[in-house]
Amino acid sequence: MNLVIVESPAKAKTISRFLGKDYEVMASYGHIRDLPKNQFGVDIQNDFKPKYTILKDKKPIVEKIKTLSEQSGKVYIATDEDREGEAIGYHIVEAGKIPKNKVARIVFHEITKEAILNALANPRNIDLLMVDSQESRRILDRIVGYKLSPLLAKKIRRGLSAGRVQSVALKLVVEREDEIKNFTPKEYWTMHLIFYQNNEQVESVLISIDNKELEKFSINNADLAAQIKSQIEKDQFIVENITKKTITRKPKPPYITSTLQAEASTIIGFAPKKTMKIAQKLYEGVDVQKERTGLITYMRTDSFNVAHQAQEEALSIIKKIYGKDYVPKTPNTYKTKSKTAQEAHEAIRPTKPSLLPDMVKEYLSNDEYKLYGLIWKKFMASQASSAKVSNVSVTFESNRFKSKANFNELVFDGYLKIWDLSENDFQKAPDLKQNEIIELKEVLTKQHFSEPPPRYTEASLIKTLESYGIGRPSTYATIIDTILEREYVMLNDKKFYPTETGIVVSKALFDFFSDIINVDFTAKLEENLDDVAKDKVDKTKLLKDFYEKFRIMLDKAYEDMESIKPKDEPTDIICELCGAPMVIRQGRFGKFLACSNYPKCRNTKSLKQETVDIFCEKCGAKMVVKHSKKGSKFLACSNYPQCKNTMPYPTGLKCPLCGGDLVEKFSKRGKFYGCSNYPSCKFTIRGNIISKKCPKCGHELFKVLKDSLKCANPDCDYKESIEKEALEKL
């Protein structure tokens, strides 16, 4: 018998279907040993030697590995092909005390029968340099986390912690918030000239006055805009020039980890953690037509490479479904931009392009279907022909003024036939002739104000981290999830806002650790970790150099960092539970009243109780607004603790599914609205919503999108465009 060890039971289940009776496949259920939870676990004096302990819940699994490996002729380590997978495999061998002559390491990009059999035919040894690289990362993170957390507890408040990479991500969010707060908007105006010709209306934008090109802030007040408008209205215009050119729009490459997480966030609204969890399921295997197989290739990758066989199959499917014009003359290839990309890996793609999303829909959950459809469309579009767009630029001219209109007309849709998830600005150009006189119908003046840089979304933060070379495919989701879990940032309407705690922690760390908690140093350290895996950097020297630099900063911080723990403010209010005086304390959501007898008495109150015209149904007292630990509002009886009645906070909005009240709720990903009839009705919606009757289905609930309103009823697809000014008022 031969033993195959993988990380997850789902992966084990899929692989066992491909192998015969000579193989037993078992799962380690992830890491089986790690640094100890309650100890530092790194011997700094002994070249940073780590002390590993077997995880408590994994001891039975380790015993099973020992027993089965003794009975096996060969033990195949089939953990994931990245450094973390390599490290898991190494620890399985060490903890299971498997003889080295029995061990064979196999890797594969996809879980299909062909890929597994090919991997078994081409085993290798465990790559100890990859293990060293992963171990170095783990030790660096342990040094920073274990040494900084006591400092933050002493100087700011208990329960705070810091991470090496997460602190840089937090710093980016805090710096962006500072930019927004310090931004001064500048006024500017644009002039829109509306021409009329052959029963067609053409809108153009003023680009020059007296042959001088207009800059963004050239027209900076209403009086000047009105003056220019009156002058334009007196002039006669001709079609001065018409230029036409064909633009080739090339498809974008297939997904890598960062782009999958980013587009899953913007297109289907999945958090990076959720995206990776679903992608893991699709990779590990799904039962399709009585056959279990992995539907996508490995989802932690930074390479755009595509296997030749997969590319040929994709081109064959494109030709069959869409026609030969949609197949490029030479197959599309994409160069990986990242210097650290592991070129042996592949991009994320369907393992069988012939499995169209609708063919597997019945075997998948709704979320799995959405993500598989996204991956399938992106990959197939990346292999299709380029789109052809005819760009027509029309210039209108008078004695003093010149305006311009641009039109993009789709000539050939190419890959856009497959990738139909992007918004396009295609518009047919009007039938105009050069030098003809054209009627000026109207001049519109539009006021604008310059805007600060936008707050980070999950997609843009991942993109920024990747552009700086911070983090790797296996860490992006963890970085974002960590700063959310620690409540250093909040997601509101899909945008990151730093909390007060996050701002205080970030600025304290920057004041004393700016040389290591910054973009450049973190990116360089990531490169060095990559170089450990390539045997270009010595692991021990890397750790020593970092620790010496870090230790000096840490000592200085303990000595010089001012304690910014907020002191309790005394009050004359007496705690109704124990009789001790109440004090004002600073919490994550601002100041609140707390019993001075804490922790014996845990009574707390809002500092300013907001009352509502709703009365307690149990005792008749007025209800007051309270905030849960997660930040959501609810109503509580003002007669507490005699009456402990609570009610959901009313929003005045109704659930489109059952007609129940919508109540405001809060999660680590920000505010959302849920039905008060939960769990019998599980309707939820995020973002800004308004009450408005849908002309299609009659429901009175709309979600405010970027430039439109969308009916919030999940079964209704009604959507309407809306002017920006009207949207801002909403």
N, C-alpha and C positions, 0 to 999 in steps of 0.2 A: 504493500500500500504506500501511496505518496500523499503527503499532507500539503495542502495549500492554505495559507493564512492571509486573510484580508482584514480590513478595518470594520466593515459593517455587515450586519446579517443580510441586508438586501443585496449587497454585492456578492456575498457568499451564495445566496439563493440562485442568483443569475448564473454565476460561473459553474456551480454544481450541475446545472442543466446541460452544460456543454461537454463535461468530462464523464468518463466512464466509471466503472466500479473500482478501478485501480486508484482513484483519487478521493480523498475526503477533504471537504472545504469547510473551514471554520472561521469565525470572526473574532477579532480581539476587542471589538467595540471601542475603537479609537486607541488613544494612548494607554499603555498599561503601567508605565511608571513615569515619575516626574520629580522635580525638586519638592522637598517637604513643604506642607502648607504652613506650619507654625515655626519654621526655622529658616534662617537665611539660606542654608544649604549649599554654600559655595566657600571652599577653602582658599581664600585669597593668597595666603602665604605659600600654598602648595600649588602654584601655577593655575589658580582658579579652578581647581578640581571640583566638579559637582558631586553632591551627595544625592543619589537617586533613591527613592522609595517606591515600592509597588503600591499603586493606588488600592485603597481598602476594598472597593467593590470589584477589583480585578484579580484578587488573589485566587479565587476558584478557576478563573480563565487561565491564569499562569500554570496552575496545577494540571489543567486539561492539556495545555500546550506541551508540558513536560511528558505527560503520559503518552499522548499521541505521537510526539516526535520520536520517542523511544521505540515505538512500534512501526515507524515509517522508514522506508528506504531513502526517501528524499523529502526535504522540507522546502517548499517554494514560498518565498516571501513575496506576496503580490499586493503590497500596499501601494498607495498612490505614487505617481512618478515624480512628485516634487520633493523638496528637501524635508518637509515635514513627514511625508510618507516614508522617505528613506530613514529618518530618525525613528519613526514608529517601528519599522522593520528591524532596525538595529537593536532596539530595546526588547523586542519580542525574542530575538535570538539570545541576548544577554540574560534576560530574566528567566527565560525558559531553559537556559543552559543547554542549548541545542549544539551538538558537535559541529564544528565549522565544515567538516567534510560532507555533511549532510545538507548544508544550506545552499540554496540557489535563489538568486534574486531575479524576478521577472517583472517587466513593465509593459504597459500597453496604453494607448491613447483612447481606446474605446472598448466597451465590454460587449463584444460580438464573438461568435464562435471562432471565426477566422483569426481575429486578433489574439484571442487567448491561446489557441493552438500554436500560432506563430511565436508568441512569447515563450511558451514552454519549450519550443524548439531552439530558442536563442537566449538561454539564461546567462546571467553575469554574477559577479560578486557584489556584495553591498558596498556602495561607494562611501568610504569612511571620510572623505573630504566633504561630501555633502552633509554627512552627519555632523562633522565639526562645525560647519557653517551654521547649521540649525542650532547646535548646542551653544555656539557663541552668541547668537541672537537671544536665546533663552537666558543666558547668564547676564548679558547686558541689561535686558529688561528686568531681571530679578534685582540687579544692583540698583538701578534707578528707582524701581517701585519700592523696594524694601528699605532703602535709605532715605528717600524723599518723604514717604508717608508720615514717619514720626515727626519730621520737621514741620510739615503742614499742620499736623495735629497740635503741635506745641505753639506754633506762631499764629495759626488762623482758627481752626476748630477741629474737634475730633471727627473721625470718619472720612477725612479727605485722603485722596491718594493721587499719585501722578505716574504717568508712563512716558517712556522715552519718545515714542513716535506720536502717541495720542496728544501729548502736550504741544507738539508742533501743529497738529491739526486744530487744536483749541486756539492756539495763538493766531492762526490764520483767521478763524471766525471772529475773535476779539478785535483784531486789527481792522477787519472789514467793518465791524460795528463802529469803531472809532472814526474810520473814514466817512461813514454815513452821517454820524452825529456832527462831525466837523465840516461837513460839506455845505457850501453856500450856493444855492441855485442862482443861475444867471438867466435873465429873460432874453428871449429872442423870438422873432416872428418870421414866418414863411409866407410867401405870396403865391397863390395858386390861380393861374390864368385858365379860365374855362373857355375853350373855343367851340364853335359850332360849324359843322360842314357836312353836307350830304346827309342831313338828318342824323348825324352822329355827334356826340359830345366828347370832346377830348380835353382831359385835364393835364396841365403842364405846371412846372415849378419854375419860378423866376431864378435865373442863374447869374445874370450880369446886368449892370447899369452903366451906360456910357463906356462899354467895352472893359469895364473893371469887374472881375469875377467876385461874386458875393461870397463872403465867408460866413460861418455859422452865426456869429453874433453881429453881423453888419447892420441888421435891422433889429434894434434892441429896445424899442418902446412903441406904444400904440400910436402916438402922434406921428412918428416917422413912417410907420406902416400906412397910416391913413393918407399921408401926404404922397407917398409913392403910388398908392392905389389910385388916387385922383389923377395923377400924371399918366399912369398906364392906360386908364380908361379913355384918355384923349387921343391915344396913338392908334395907328392902323398897322396891322401885322400881316406878314407873309410867311409861307412855309419856306424857311431859309435853307434847310438842308435835311435830307433823309439818308441815313446810313443803315445798311443791312449787313449783318454777319451771322454766320452759323456757329453756334457754340456747342461744343461737345461736353456733355455732363457725364463724367465717369461714375460708375457705382462705387460706393464706399466698401472697404474691406470687410470680411466676415468678422464676427465678434471675437474679442479677447475679453478677459475678465473685467477690466475697467469699463470698456464700452458697453458690455452686456449689462453691468450693474447700472450704468448711467442711463441707458435708453430704456431699460425695464422700469426705472424710476419715473422718467418723463412720459413714456408712452403708455404703460399699463399700471403705473402707480405702485410698483413693488419697492419696498425697502431693500437695500443691498443684502441684508441678512436673509430676508425672505427669498430673494432671487437665488442666492446660493443654496439655500435649503431645497428649493424646488429643482434647481439644476442638478443637485446631487442625486435626487430621486430619478430624474430622467437619465442620468449617466449610469446609475447603478443597475437599472433594469425595470422594465414594465412588462406585464403579461399582455401580449398583443396576438390575437388570433391563435390562442393555445401555445404560443411560443414566447418565452421570456427573453428579452434582449434590451441592451442599453440603447436609448434613442438618440443620445448626443455624445459627442466626444468629451474628454476631460475638461472641466470647466474652470480650472485654475491655470491660466496660460497667458503669456504676453507675446506669443508668436502668431504671425498671420499665415504661416505655412499651411498648405492643404495637400493631403495625400493625392498622388496622381490618379489613383483609381477612383477616389471620391469625386475629383474634378471631372473625370470622364463621364461618370454616372450622372452628375449634375447637368452637364452639357447635353447629354442624351435626353434627360427629362425635359429640359428647357425646349429642345427642338421638337419633342413630341407634343408638348402641351401648348407652346406659344408659337412655334414655327421656326424655320431655319434663320430668318432675319434676326432673331433674338440671340443667336449664338455668335459670339465674337470670332473674327477671323483667326486670331491667336488667343489661347486661353489667358484670362486675366491673372496676373500675379501681383502681389503686394509686398512691399519692402517693410520690414519691421523697423520702426524708428528708434525704439529703445535700445540703448547700448547694452543693457543687461538682459535682453530677451534670450530665452533659452530656445535656440533655433531647432533643437531636436523635437520640440513640442509642436502641436498643431493648433490652429484656430478652433474656436468652438463651432461645431457644425453638426447637422444630423448624421448619424452613422449610416443611414440609408436614405438618401435624398428621394428615393421612390416612395417613401412613406409620407404622403402629403398630410398636413395637419388634420384635415377632415376625415382622413382614413383611420386615424388613431384617436379621434375625439371621444368615442364611446368608451375607450379604455383609460382615459385620463380624467383627473379632476378638472374643474373649470380653470383653476390657476395653472395647473400643469399644461393644459391645452393652450392657454394664452402665451406662456413662456416658450413652449415648443414651437408655436406658430411664429413667434418673433424670431427665434433662432433660425427656423427653416426659411422664412422670407429673406432674412438678412444674408444668409449663405447663398441661396439661389440667386438673389439679386446681384450679389458680388461676382457671380460667374457669368452674368448675362451681358449683352451688348450695351454700349453707352447710349444715352438718350441724345437726341439732336434737337436743339432749340434755336429758332430764328429770332435774333435780337434786332429789333427795329428802333432806332433812335431818331426822333424828330425834333428839330430845333425851329422855334418860331421867333421872328425878329421884327422889331420896329426901328425907328430912328435911334432910340435910346436904350431900349430894353430887349433882353433875350431870355427866352424860357425854353424848357426842354421836357419832353415826354419820352418814356422808355416803355417798350412793349416786348414781352417774351411770348413767342408763339411756339407751341409744341409741334415739331415736325415729325419726330419719331420717338415713341415713348420708351423703347428699349427696356432697361432694367426697372423703370418706373411701373411697368406692367405688373411686375411682381411686388416691388416695394411700394405699396400704396398707403404707407403710414405717415408720409411727410406732407406738409402743406406746401403747395406750389402756387406761384403767382402768374400762371399763364393767362394771357389776354391777347386777342387778335388785334393787330394794328389796323387803324382806320385807313381808308383808301384816300390818300392825299397825294398831291403833285407838287414837286418842287417849284418855288417862285410864285405859286398861286396865292391870291389874297384870301385871308381867312377871317371870319367874323369872330370878334371877341365878345362873348356873351356875358361873362361875369368875372369879377376879380374877388377872390376870397382871401382874407387875411386870417392867419391862424397863429395864436399865441402859444408859445412853448416855454418850458423852463428846463435848463440842463438838469440831468439827474445824476445822483451819486452812483457809484458802482453797486450792482445788485448784491443782495445777501446771498450767501452760498446756499445752494440746494445740495441734496445728496449727490446728484449727478455732477454738478460743477465742482464740488469739493473733491470728489474722486479724481476728476480730470485734472484739477490743480495739483493734487498730490502726485499723480502720475507724471505730470509735466516737469515737476521738480525732481523726480526720481526718488520720491519718498514712498515707502511701502512696496509691497510686491503683490502679485495676484491673490495669494492666500491671505493677505492681511487687510485689504481695503475695507471689507465689510466689518471686520473686527474693530478697526480703528474708529469707525463711525458709531458702531454699537456701544463701544466703551465710553465715549464722551457723552453719549445719551444716557447710558446706564448710571454714570456717575453724576448725572444731572448738572453737568457743566454747561450744556447747551440744551435748547429745546427746539423742536420742530413745530413751527406754526405756519399753516398754509404752505407746507413743503419747503419752508425757508428756515435756516438755522439762526437762532437768536442766542447769544450767550446769556446765561443766568448771572445773577450778582456773584454767586460763589465762583462761577467759571471765570469771570472778569478778575476777581480778587486773586484767585490761584494763578491764573496766567501771568498777571503783572508781577506777582511776587516771584514766580519762577524766572521770568525774564530779567528782573533786576539782578538776580544772583547767578543765574545759569544761562545767560544769553549766549555764551560761547559754545554750548552743546545743545541747547534747545532753540535751534534755528534751522531754517530751511537748508542752507548750504552744508552745515556740519552733518545733519541727519542724512542728507542725500549721499554725502561722501562716505559716511559710515555704512550705508546700504551697499555702496559699491565695494567697500572693503570686505563686507560679509560675502558678497558674490565672489570676490577674489580668493577668499578662504576656500571656497568650493573648487576653485580653479588651481589651487596650490600656488597662488601668487603672493599671498599674505599669510604670515604665521599667526595662528589663532591666539597663542599665549601673548605674543607681543601686542596684538590688537587690543586684547582685554587689559593688559597692563597699562598701555598708553592712555586708554580711556579712563581707567580707574584713577590713575594719578591726577589727571586733569579734574575729574569729577570730585575727588576727595578734598582737594584744595578749595574748590567752590563750596562744597558742603560745610566744611569747617567755618568758612567765612560767613555763610548764611546763618549758621547757628549763633555765631558771635554778633553779627551786625544787623540781621533782619529784625525789624521792629515787630513786636507782637501786635497784630491787628485784630485780635479777638474782641468782638464787641462786648462791652461790659453791660451787665444788667442795670436797667433804670428802675429805681424804686417807685412804687405808687401807693396811694391810700386805699386801693381796692383790696378787699379781703376775699380769699378763696372760700367759696361756699361749701367745698367738700371737706377741708381740713382746718380752716380758720387761719392759715398762714397768710401773710401779705403776698399779693401778686406783684410780679415784676415785668417790665417790658424787655423782650428779647428780640434778637434779629434772627429771622429764619430765611429760608430760600425764597419765600414769596413776600418778604418784607417783615415789618415789626408785628409782634403779637403779644398778648398777655399770657404769662405762664406762672404757675405756682412756684414760689421760692423754695418750697419743700421738696422739689424734684431731687432724686427720682422716687422718693416715697409717695409723692402725690403728683400725678401726671396731668392735672387739670390745665387746659389751655382755652383761651378765648380770642376772638377777633378783637383787635384794638378799637376799631370803629365798626360797630355792628350796623350793617345795612338792613333796614327793615323793608318789608313789602306789604302790600295791602291784601295779604292772605293770612287767614287765621287757622290756628291749629285745630284739626278736626277732633282731637282728643280732649283738650282742656280749654280751647277758645282763646289762648294767648296769641299775640302776633308772632308770625314766623320771621326769622332773621336769616340773612345770607351768610353761609359758611363756605370755607374752602377745604377740600379734601387734601390729603398729603400729596396727591398727584396734581393738585391745582384746579380741579373741576369744582364748579359751584354746586351747592345744594342748599335746601332750606331746612332749618332746625328750629324747634320751638324755643322761644325766648325764655320759657319757664324752666329751662334745663337747670339742675339735674332732676327736679321734681317730675318733669315730663321729658321723655327722650324721643319724642316723635320727630321723624325726618321725612322730607319729601324731595323729589327731584326738582331742580331749578327750572322754572317754566321759560320757554323761549317764544311761545306764541305761534310756533310752527307745527304742522301736522305731518305725521309719517305718511308717505305716498303709498305704502303697502297696506297698512291696516287702519289708518286714520287716528292712531294714538298720538299722544303728545311727543314732540321731539325734545329731548333734554340734552343739555350741554355736558360733555364728558371730557376726560383728559387722560392721555396716555403719555408714555415717554416720547412718542412721536408727535405730540402736540394736541391741540384741541380738536374734538370732533363731536358730531351729534349722533345720538342713538335713540332708538324708540323706547318709550317708557314701558312698553309691553314686553321688553326683553325678559326671559329668553324665548317666549312664544313667537315674538317677531324680532328678527336679528338685523333689521335695516340699520345701516350706519352711513354717514357721509362726512367727508372732510372738506375743509376750505370754507369760503364765504358763500352763504346761501341767503336767498331772499324769498319772500312770498309773492308769487305771480302765477296767474292761471295759464296752464299750458293749452294752446289751441288744439293740440292733437289728442291728448289723453285726458285733459281736464284737471290734472293734479295741480296743486297750488304750491309748488316748490321748485326752485331753480338754483343751480350751482353757477356761481360767477367764475367764468374762465378768463383766459388772457384777453380775448377780444370778442367774447360772445357769452350768451347764456345757454345753459344746457338743462333740459328737464332732468330732475333728479330721480324720477321714476326709472328703476333699472330696466323695465320692459319697454320704455319709450325712447326713441332715438332723436326726438325733436331738438333742434339747435337753432339759434338765431344770432346773427351778428349784431353788434351794438357799437355806437360811436364811443370813442375813448372818454370824452367829457361826460357822457351819460353814465359810463361804467364807473368813473371815478366818484360820481355822486352816489351811486348805489353802494 
